[in-house]
Amino acid sequence: MAQDLFDLHGKVALVTGATHGLGMAMAMGLGEAGATLVINGHSSDEKIKAAVAEYEKAGIKAHGYRFNVTDEQEVGSAVKRIEAEVGPIDILVNNAGIIKRVPLLEMAVDEFEDVIRTDLTGVFIMTKPVVASMIKRGGGKVINICSMMSELGRNSVGAYAAAKGGLKMLTRNMATEWAASNVQVNGIGPGYFATSQTAPIRVDGHPFNDFIVQRTPAGKWGDPDDLKGAAVFLSSAASNFVTGQVLYVDGGILATIGKPANE
């Protein structure tokens, strides 16, 4: 049956930065498809425990681990612990990331490097030990959370755009190197979504809200649940011959130059 291609029962999925927001939405989708979840956070044990409780309230088995994706030693130890305590990682979603909205001429070098370290180097650090284990077992799935800034620039997000543009190319190179080992590596590029972080600007009359609604052919912000299907597809057997791609879930923004007001 075709639906069996999307079944994730018996799979262990590690989603970094999945204590809230879009990471949580994607992780929920994987759990609903049957995967056993392992979520990562870095800020506090309390936040991880609260997130695990949210997953369990939804009927999803989840395990939480606190570690920093930019610390190679922490990552290596965490991967060993996860595989010993939960099981081999079949699916890795590299979602953890940060953004610093500072114009480039005003941005300090250490601020720039902090974004690159988290959003790009952190993916490299996180993926290496997980994929080494996947290759020994005969395959696996990696999803890197890219961005529309993998394709476009915008004022004040130069470091983030540099990291996400690099992540797109890292995704392609990972796919190239590991395809023969049955490891598929793809990306998801979210558009603008209705989350708690965007709530203050998602009001009629706010310039940025009006800009997004007018700029998006779908005419609205995305719902975080809209990311579930893309995450499940790229984590499942349905995508076994798909690798090196970035799936943009953006309501059509990248397909158009925009529309005049009231069109």
Summary of the structure (lengths in Angstrom):
residues: 263
radius of gyration: 18.1
end to end distance: 43.5
largest distance: 57.3
contacts: 878
relative contact order: 0.14
helix: 51%
strand: 15%
